Amino acid sequence: MPDELGPDKHVPKDSPPAAPPAPPDKSAPPPAEPPLAIVDRPITYDEARMARTIAYRRAHQDPAASGVEIEPRMIILHHTGGGSADATWRYFDRPTIESARKTIADAGDLNVSSQFLVDRDGTIFRLMPETSMARHCVGLNHVAIGVENVGDLDQHPLTDAQVEADAALVRHLKARFPAITHLIGHHEYLAMEGHPYFLERDPKYRTRKADPGPAFMTKVRARVADLGLEGPLVR
């Protein structure tokens, strides 16, 4: 009877049995997650804009303010109110706020902006350094990283891709800045009044906001619940 293994594949009878595979090393760290894809698309943040930022800080936060740097302690999610990332970028790139936005313009000529912008397909743009102040939320600009999402509550509802992108960005920012303790929506910011983070020297300067809405915040929070981030104060 021919040898089915072939003459060069014969296994000697006295060969030791094959060693069992080694068990997985449970002490080994899990494989690192790939870095979050962030596209740098900086808005103008030159000396003139920095001077306006310092002037805003002196008026609203600290008369002795002399710089634009912040230590992030919270993340605030927003929506833009429109359907175009390009249009939002161009708007934020302007150094001064238009006079037609009277309530905001009366509080200072520094234009609004945010550190991040998330497009409808989930693309994340970094518009300015996380540790430089952006004007995006009354009373909290000095401790908050702002994340704008392209969309609104009507014609351009925020997308599932933006939910996933925001959650991934929150994880990324919490890992980079461990001092971050809070995640809120812009519509929730007034509930932070009375918290040590809230600082606004003008008692009459408040705005009412609806963005990005409770439904969006619920979805994002569900995806980052393990981080233990706090929400707004409960009254």
N, C-alpha and C positions, 0 to 999 in steps of 0.2 A: 504494500500500500504506500503510495507516494506520500511524502511529508508535505502537508498543506501549507506549512509556514515557509517552505523553501529551505535549501541547504544552509543559507546564511542567516536564517531566523530561528534556528533551533534553540530552545531554552533548556540548558542543562538541568537535570533533575535535582542537583544539589544547590541550585541558585537560591539565595535568601528571598523571602517574600518582599514585594515592593513596600516601601515605607508609606504609612498613611499620610495624607496631606496635612500640613501644619495648620492648627486652628488659627482663625483670624486674630490679630493682635488688637484686643479691645482697648488697650491703653493708647494706641496710636490716635493722633488727632484726626478728625474728619477732614476729607479733602476740602481745600479752600474753595470758596465760591468765586466764580469769575468776577472781576471788578465791574461795578456798575457803569454802564455806558452813559457818559455825560458829554454833551457837545458844548465846548466853550464858544459863546457868542457874545462877547462883552459889549455892554452899552458904554457910552461915554461917561467916564468917571475921572475927569481931569481936575486940575487944581481949582477951577472955578466952581465945579460941582461940589468938591469937597468943602470949599468955603461956604457954600449955601447949606451944606449938611451941618457944618459946625454952627452956623447961625441958627438953624432950626433947633439944634440940640440946646443951645443956650436959651432959646425962647421957651422950649417945651419940657426940657429935662433938667438941665444944670447950667446956671449962668456962668460957671467956670469951665465949661466944656472946651476942649482944645483939639480934639481929634475926632476921627470918624470910626475908630475901631469899636467893636462890640464883642462881648463874650456870650455866645449863643446859649440860651437857657430854654428856648421853646421854638416850636415850628408852627407856623400859621399857614393854613391852606386857603386859597382864594380861587375865584374864577374871574376871567377878564371882562366878561360882558359882551364879547364878540367872538367871531369864528376864525380869526386869522392870527397865527403866530407872528407873521411878518409885520402886520399892522401893529400888534402889541409891542414888538421890539422897537419899531420906529417911534411909537409913542413914548416908551420908557427912555429912549435914547435922548430925548429933549431934556435940557438941563432945568427948565423952568415950567411950572404949571400954568395952564392958560387961565386967564382971568374969569372965563365963563364958569369955571368950577368955583363959585364964590366962597363957599364955606371952607374949602381946602385952601384956596388962594389967600383968603384973609388970614390964615394961620401961618403963612410963609410961602415964598416963591419957589422953594425946592420942589422939583417934580416928583411924582410918585414913581415907584419902581419896585423890583423884588430881586432877590438873589437868584431865583430859579423860575423858569417858564416851562410848562409841560404841554406839548402839542397834543392834538387829538388822537394821534396814532401812538402816543406814549413816549415820543422822543423828549428827552430831558435836556434843556439848554441851561447852562450856567451863565448868567448875565453879569455877575459881579462877585467879588470874593465873599465867602460866607461870613467873614469877620469884619466886613465894612457895612455901615448902616445904610439901609434902604428905607424910604418912606412908604410904608404899606399898611400900617395899622396904628391908629391913635393909641398912645399910652404904652406901647409895647415895642416900638421900633428898636429901642436900645438893647433889647435882649432876644429879639426874634429873627429867625430866618423865614423869609416869605417865599411861598411857592405858589405861583399863579398857574392856573389851568385854563387853556383856551376853551371858552365856551360860556354858557349862561344857563338859566333855568327855563328857557323857552325855546328859541329857535335852534340852539346848539347845545343840547343837553350833554353833560360830561359823560365820557365814555368808559367802558370797562378797561380799556388800555390805560387810561389816565388813573383809574383806581390802582391798578397794578404798579404803574410807574411811581405814583405817589408813595405807595407802601414801600417799594424798594428804596426810594430816596429817603424816606424817614429812617429806615434801617441803616442806610449808609451814613446819614448825618448823626444819628445816635452813636454809631460806632466811632465816628471821627471826633464827636464832641460829647463825651460822657456826661457833662454837666447838664445836658438837655433833660428836662423833667416833664415838659408839657407838650401836648399836641392839641391844637384847637382849630376850628374853622373861623374865618373872619366874622361870620354872623354871631359867634359866641364871645367876641372879645369884651363886650361890656360887662359880662359876668366875671371878668378878671379884675374889675375895679375893686379895690380893697385888698388885693393880693400884693405882696411886696414887689412883685415884678412890675406892677402897673405904675407908671410915672407920667403924669401930665400936669404941668404947672397951671394951665388955663382950665379952670373948672367948667367953662362953657363950651370948650372945644370937644364935642362928641359927634359921631355920625352913626346912623343906623345902616346896617349892612345885612344882606341876605345870602351872600356867597360863602362857601360853595353849596350850602344847604345841608340839612340833617341827613338826608339819604346818602349823600356822597361821603360824609364823615363817618357814618355807621359802617360803610363798606371798607373804608381805609382802616378804621380802628380795628375791625375784626381781623385784618391781616397782620396787624402789628401788636395784637393784644399781649403777646408774651414779653414785650419790651417794658410793660408796666408804666407807660406814660400817662400822666394825669390829664384830665380835661379841664374845662372851666370850673370855677367855683360853683358849688350848689347852694342856691339861696334858700 
